[in-house]
Amino acid sequence: MADGKKEFWRWPESRWANPEIDWKKGKLITAGIDVGSVSAQGVIMVDGELYCYGNMRTGSSSPDSAINVFNKATEGTGLALRDVHFTVGTGYGRVNVPFGNRAITEIACHAKGANWMYGPAVRTVLDMGGQDCKAIKIDDKGKVVAFLMNDKCAAGTGRGMEVFADLLGVPIEDVGDMSLSVAEEPPPVNSTCVIFAKSEAGALLRAGWPKEKVLAAYCSAMAHRVLSLLEKVNVEREFAITGGIAKNQGVVKRLTKELGFEACEAKWHNQSYADKGFPFDTQIAGAIGAALFGKALAEKGSR
């Protein structure tokens, strides 16, 4: 909160540690650090199992964001950088992870992370991030077969949704559900540029539209933009969504309605994780993929 004003765009940060793992007994500890345009995630894996993660806002400095999210993930665990055997950086700030051993693109990391989180049946991954959207075709190992990316404008991304949350005074985590509360679906906003879409939304509010109707129009526009991207890569029925916008049901439900089939349920493919209630966060897919690449690279190096 700045100057007493509520920051509606600010989503809740989080961290989690696996109570069943004693990292000190692990043989191989790897870290995946995903520094994105809007958020940063840090994942620590112990012998290929998820040990802990942190999810927080990206700051003005990529190196600082990488350090901060590592500290967020490992808070209270006693695990320090010196205990990690291999670190892979990914995301927009991947080359600026000061303790990274390797940098790998977010496309490859989201593919591998989604394969691990959702299961090997997934063939299309939609990463709806803070600054762009990516449609990725993958094989059963999580290897990228093809991809398309839309990064021309913030509209249809997490940053665009933050702008609307602030404009309408609605907490960003409530935007999706509020947009679904309309009695009748309005036509989507016309503008693809977030600046013009913001202006159009202001005009709709002045014309007497309630907030939920404006949000429904914008979520519908976002879903339609993403649909065109998916159609260009021939989306298959087994598809998963990663990134922050995956948590916005207003966009997800409208997208799947247009597609004519559902996305994979946002839960662990690993049944033991699901049974134990381990938290499932669509935003950590890239960092998970990076940590998995770290494991493979560390094992290759040791051989």
N, C-alpha and C positions, 0 to 999 in steps of 0.2 A: 504494500500500500504506500503510495507516494503522495505527500502533502495532504494526507487525510482522505484521499480519493480512492475508492475501491477499484482495484484492477481486475475487471471482469474477465480479461483475457488470460489471466494467470492460472494455469491448471495445477492441480496438486502434485507435488514432487513425491517420490516414494523410494523405499529401499526394502530389501528382504534378504535374510540369510537362512540357509537350509539347516535346521536344527539337528539333522541326522548325520551331518558330515563334520568330522574333525580334520580340518585342513592340514594340521601338523602331521597326520598319518598318510597324507597323499604323496604319491610318487611324482606326479606331474601337474603343476598348477599353471594354468594359462589364463590370460586376460584378453577380453575384447572391449575396445573403447570406441564407441560410435559418437563422434562429434558432428552433429547435424547443424543445420542453419537455425533451428529453433530450439531443439532439445539435445541433450547428451545422455548417453546410456553407458554404463560400465557393467560388464559381466565377468565374474570369476568362475572358472570351472576347475574342479579337482578330479583328475583322472577321467575327464570327459563327462562328469556329472555337474549339474548346476549347483554351485555353492552359494553365490550371492549376487545381487545386482543393485544398481542405483539408477535412478531416472530423474534428471533435473534439467532446469533451464540452461541453455547455452549462454555463456557470458560473451563479452566483447573480445576476449582473447581465447583462441582455440587451445593453446598450451595450458592455460589456467583452467579452462573447462575440462580438459582431459584429467588433470590432476584432481580437480574438485570432485568429478564424478567417480573416480577411483576411490577417493577418500569416503565419498558418500556410500558406495557399495560395501566397503570393508569396515565401516564404522562399528566399533565395539567388538570386532572379531579378533583383533590382534595381528591380523595379516598385514604385511607391509610390502612395498614394491620389491624389496630385496628377496622376498619369498616366492615371487612369480618367475617362472622359468622362461616364458615366452609371451610377448604382448603383440597383438595386431591392432592397428588403428584403422578405422573406416569412417565413412561419412565425408562431408565437405572438409572437415579439418583433419583428415586422416594423416596427412604428411606433417602435421604440427603436433602430434602426440609425442612429447619429449622423451618418454620412456618406451616408445614403440620399437619393436624389432623389425616390423614389416608393416607396410601400408597396402591394403587391398580395397578395391572399389566397393561401395555400398550395394551395388547391384549383385555382385557375387556373394557378398555376406548375407544380404536379405534372402537370397535364394537358398543358401545353405542353412540359414537359421530357420526359415519357414519349413524346410524339409524336416528338420529336427523337431520343431515344435508341433507341426500339424501332421507330420507323417509322410512317408515316401509316395503315397498315392497322388499327392498334389502335383499338378502339371502347370498351373498358372499362378503366379504371385502378383498381387497388386499392392505396391508399397505407396501408401498415401502419406507423404511426409510434410514437413513444414514449408518447403519451398518448391517442391515438384512432385509429380506422380510418375511412377514407373510400372509398366506392365512387363512381367518377366516370365518367359517360358522356361521350364526346368525339366530335368529328367528325374528318375527315381533316386538318384544319389544327391540331388540338390545342385547339380551343375547347370549353369546357364546355357540354354539352347538358342534363345533369341530374346530381344527386349526392345521396348520403345519407351521414350521418356517425353514428358510434357513439362517444360520448365520456362515457358515464355512469360508467364505472369503468375502472381501469387493467388489469383482466383482459382478455386478448386484445390487449395492446399491448406495446411494447418494455419499458416500465417493469415490467409484470407479469412478463415473462421475466427481467428482472434480479433481481427478488425471488426467483424460483425458483432461479436460478443460485447466488445467495448462500446460500439455504437448504440446497441440496444439495451445495454445495462443488464445483460443476462450472463451469469457465470458460465464459462465455456463448457463445463462438464454437463450443464443442463440444456444446452442448445439443441442437441439431437432429439431428446424426449419432448421438449417444448414444441419443436417443429412438427412432431407427429400428433399433436393434440388438436389440430385444425379439423373442423367439421367437413370441409371440402378442400381438396388439393388445389392450390392456386397455380397459375402458369409460372414457370421459372423466370427469374430475372433475365433480362436480355444480355447484359454486358458480361464479357469475359474478363475484362480488366477489373481488378478489385477496386480501383479508385472510382471508376464509373459505376460499378455495382453498388458501392457505398453511397454514391450520389443518388442512384435510382432508389435504393432502400430508403433514404431520407425522404424522397418525394412520396413514396408509398406510405410512410408513417404520417406525413403531413396530410395525405389524402384520407387518413382515418383507418388505415390497415392496422390491426393489432399486431403485437410483436411476433406472436407465434405464426401468423400468416406470412410475415416478411421472412422469417427464418425458414419456413417451409419452402418459399419461393427460391431462396438462396441454396438450401440443401438440395433441392430438385435440380438446380442449375449445375451444382457440383457433381451430382450423380450422373447427369447427362454428359458432362465433359469427360468424366472417367470412363463411361460406357464406350464412347467413341475410341478411346485409347485401347480398351480391351478388345474391341471388335477387330482392330487392326492386327492384333497378334493371334486372332482366332482362339479366344478364350475357351477353355474346356470346362466341363462341369466340376471337376476336382480343382477348385481354385481357393486360395487363401488370401486374406487381407492382412497386411502388416502396417505399422506406422500409427501415428496418433489419431488420424481421422477414422481409423478402424474402430475407435471407441464411440464414434458418433453414429448412433442408430438411425438418425434422421437421414444421413447420407447412405449408409449401408443398406437399409431396407428399401429405399427408393432405387438404388442401383440394382439390387437383386430382383426387384419387381420388373425392372426394364429388361434385365437379362433373361428372366423366365426360370431361373433356378437359384438356389441358395449358395452362399459361400460356406466353406468349412466352418463348423462351430468353433468359436474362440476358446478352445480348451486343449489340454495336453494330449498328444498322441500317446505319450508314455503313460500307460494306465496307472502305474504306481504313483506318478506325480498327481494325476487326476484324483485318485482315491484318497490321497493324503491331503488334498486341498491346497497344493502348492499354488501360489498366485500366478496367473497367466497374464502377461502384459504384452500386448501386440507391439509396443514400441521397442522391446528389447531384441527383436529378431536379428537386426543387423549386428548388434554386439555379441549375440550368441554365435552367429555365423563366424564372426571374427575370432572368437575364443576357440571355436572348433578348428578353424584354419591354423590357429596358433598351436594347437595340439598336434595336428598333422605335420606341421613344419618342424616342431620340436622333436618329434619322433623320427622324422626323416634325418634331421641333423645328428641325432644320437646314433643312428645306424651308420 
